[in-house]
Amino acid sequence: MRIRIRTRLAGGIAAGLLALVVPRASAQVRISLGAWHVPILLDTLRQDHELRAAPEKVYEATLKAFADLGIPTGRTDGKAGVIGSERFERSRALGDVLLSKLFSCGEGPTGPYADSFRLEIAVVAWVAPAGGGSKLGVATVASARDISGVAHASRACSSTGQLEMKVFDRVTKLVGG
């Protein structure tokens, strides 16, 4: 699995540089998971929310929210405002939440595949200045594989949006809105 972070300049020189987030940068994140034959551009799956707090505070709160929710952090880029969780694996639950509440991977005779298969999960957050505060974007995707043997192909899993909302809610509580 590879996570690639590329920065594109949106043009112009930013008026002020922030300690952690460069306002003119937007990052593209591509990830490869077992269920797809081509890398996934996570930017296209991103859910954005605006917060009144400064980008530096949102960035730090997002790192804490990842830790609180049991999401390991991998590659981060404070200058581009990107927090990446390289592929990590979970079975049955993430923290105290069943994986089927977070991802839709299809269903079999015993119920949702997300609860009985091993999931490879990627979560990425972007923090950028917006108006008088910040914009926090979060995207997640997963690939599920049957742990009963190696002959089974991986299944693509889509997010239900619940994990993204858990990150947003936790960051909002940490920064006060």
N, C-alpha and C positions, 0 to 999 in steps of 0.2 A: 504494500500500500504506500502510495506517495501523496503527500500534500504539497502542492506548489503554490506559493504566494507570489503574485506579480503585481507591481505597482505601476499605475498609469497616472501621469500628470494630467490634471484636468485643465491645465493652462493657467497662465498668470502666476504671479508670485503672491503668496499669502501675506496679508498685512502683519500678522503676528504669529510667531511660532509658539505652540503650546508645549509644555514639558513632555507630554507623552504622545500627542496626536497632532499630525501635520494636516491642517485643514484641506490642502489641495490634493491629497492622495486618496485614491480609491483602489482597493485591492481586489484582484480576482483570485479566487481559490478554487482549484481543481483537485478532485480526489478520485482515486480508483478503488472500487470495491468489487468483490467477487461476482455479484449479480449483473454487473454491467461490463460490456466489452470496450467501452470508451470512458475516459474520465468524466466525472460529473462536475459541472460548473455550479458550485454551491451558491454563488451570487444570485442565480436565477430562482433559487428557492427561499431566499431571505425574506423574513418578516421584519419590518421596521417599526419602531416606536420612538416618539420624541420624549425626552426628559428635560426637566428644567436645570439639572445639575451640570457642572462643568465636565467636559470630556475626560479630564484626568481622573476625576472622582468616579465617573461611570466606568472607566476602564478598570480601575482598581476594584470597584464593587462587582464587576463582571467576573474578574478573576476569583473573588471570594465566593460569588454565587456558584461558579463551576465547582469549586471545592465543596461547598455546602451540599450540592446536589449529587455529589459523587462522580462528577465528570472530570476525568483527568485532563490536564492541559499539556499540550505538546509544544508545537511551534507557536510563538507569539511574536508580534512585531508592533511594539509600542508606538513607533513613529507612524506606521500606517493604521494604527488602531485595530489590529487584528489579533484575536485570540483563537487559536486553533486547537482542537482536540484531535490528535491523530487517531487513527482507527483504534478503538478499544472494544473489547468483547464483554458481553454480558449474557447471562441466561436467566430467564424467568422475570427478573426485576432489576430496575435501576433505582437504588435507594430503597424506598418502601413502596414504589409504584410498579405494578405489573407492566411489562414491556408492551402488552397488547393495548394499554391505555395510551402509549406514546407512539407506537408504530403499527401500521396496517401491513401485514405480510401475507394475508390470505388466511383461509381456515381449512382445517382437515377434520377427520372424524373425531378427534379428541379436543377440538376447539381451535382457538387462534394459534397460528404457527409462531407468532411472536412470543408466546408463553412456553412453547416446548422446544423451539430451535435455539441455537446460539446465534446471537446477533453481533455483527461488526457494525459499530456505530461511529459516525463522525459528526461533530458539532463545531460550528464556527460562529464567532461573534465579531461584529464590526462596530467600532465606536468612531463617530465623527461629529464635529461641531454642527449645530443646526440652530439658526436664530440666536436666541439668548441662552441656549443650553446645548443639548446633545441629541444625536440620533443613535439608537442602539438597534442593530440588525442582528438577527440570529437565524441560522439555517441548520438543519439536521437531516441526515439520511442514514439508512441502514441497509444491510444485506443479511439475510438469514440463511443458515445452513442446518440441515438435519444432522443431529449429532449421533444418529444411530448407524452411520456409516459414511464412507467417502464417495460412494457411487452416486450420491444425490447432488444435483445442481443447486447452486445458491438461488435464493428468491429475492427479488427486489422488494424493499419495504418503503412505504411512504410515511411521512410524519403525520400524526393526527393534529399537530399544533400544540399539544399539551406540554411538551418539553420546552418549547420556545416560550410559552406563557409562564412556565415555572421560573425560567431564567429572568424574564422581564419582571415578574412579580418580586422575585428576590432582590434584584438590582434596585427596583423602585423603593423597596423597604429600606435598603442600605443607604441610599442617597437622599431619601425623603421626597421623592417625586421627581 
